[in-house]
Amino acid sequence: MYPETLRIEGTQQPYFRTPEFSKLMKDVERWFLDSVHAPDGSEFIALTASGTGAMDAAVSNLLSGDDKVLVINGGSFGARFSRICERYAIAHEEYKIPFLHAFRKEEFEQYAGRSFTALLVNLCETSTGQLYDLAYLGEFCARNNMLFIVDAVSAYLADPIDMERFHVDAVLTASQKALALAPGVALIAISPTAVRRLGKGNRAYYFDFEEYISNQRRGQPPFTSAVGTMLALHQRLESIMHKGVKAVNDEHAQRARYFRELIQDLPLALPPIPLSNSCTPLIFPEENATAVYTALKEKYEVFLTPSGGDWKDKQLRVGHLGNLTLEDYDDLVHKLIGELI
Ligand SMILES: *Cc1c(COP(=O)(O)O)cnc(C)c1O
């Protein structure tokens, strides 16, 4: 987290049914919609939830039993979208991508012209670090008249997102990834096309987008907001917009590139897939990922992200989000070498 964030989260939290808080929420709305280049007439929703709350709410508000949904399942976050569809009894089919395999357009084209009404994708499938081709998927959805729902929880600010240019109908993110805030706030932008679908879905109560949108007109949340995190979010978005989203994307790209170059000579591999700037997945040919994870944690309190299930000993992920510098990667690689060689 950034020092400013720590400072704000550590101060008294104000009462929020005030014009001052409304103004803050309106600033956040404007900056967030700008940051994803949302088309005119888009709406902004801030939920008190983690990222999965936004995934759940996007499905329950924007899709219904009349839909036939295509889900890109390239890992655990793609699988989560399928399970959410199951829970709401929404018909769906999966394009499944096995571990260490890249998305293939030639293969994906089999779903064209098959009357799917919506596409659900995690722009970065964080469990593998794979970045999907937003321009291609947007064009695919436009061509097939499909609603395009993009979970950008980990990709937001790390990889370029442009709702208007890539025909995106919903973008989701959460406070604890590149925004580097406390967990607990999910941010959503929905296009005018998506707005027109509201009211048809499963009518969640706490997550009813129509309630959020009508309250947000006066800058208020329908229920108690994560007030301290919203204050810190306001500061973060202000500084990001000041710097420019492109410059922030570039910083993430630079960290990712720098780290990937540093590890070239280590006994590790990068997966043969297009990678997001949000993290670098490291493949351990010796299957000692768990041992390395534990050693870094115990010796240095350095945490890499372990993988679950079958990939536990094969993969760790190195994050590029938040208040990290190139020197942090020098230091990490130094420590990694100590464990590997
Ligand atoms: C982190 C993340 C989420 C949200 O997970 P929560 O634990 O609910 O915050 C959703 N999708 C992707 C792609 C993520 O990386």
The ligand as an ORCA input file, in Angstrom:
! r2SCAN-3c Opt
* xyz 0 1
  C      -8.775    -11.238     -7.202
  C      -9.704    -11.563     -8.321
  C     -11.099    -11.636     -8.129
  C     -11.774    -11.351     -6.828
  O     -11.482    -12.186     -5.806
  P     -11.959    -11.763     -4.347
  O     -11.176    -12.674     -3.468
  O     -13.415    -11.993     -4.280
  O     -11.612    -10.314     -4.203
  C     -11.906    -11.884     -9.212
  N     -11.394    -12.091    -10.426
  C     -10.075    -12.031    -10.661
  C      -9.586    -12.241    -12.056
  C      -9.181    -11.773     -9.614
  O      -7.866    -11.700     -9.842
*
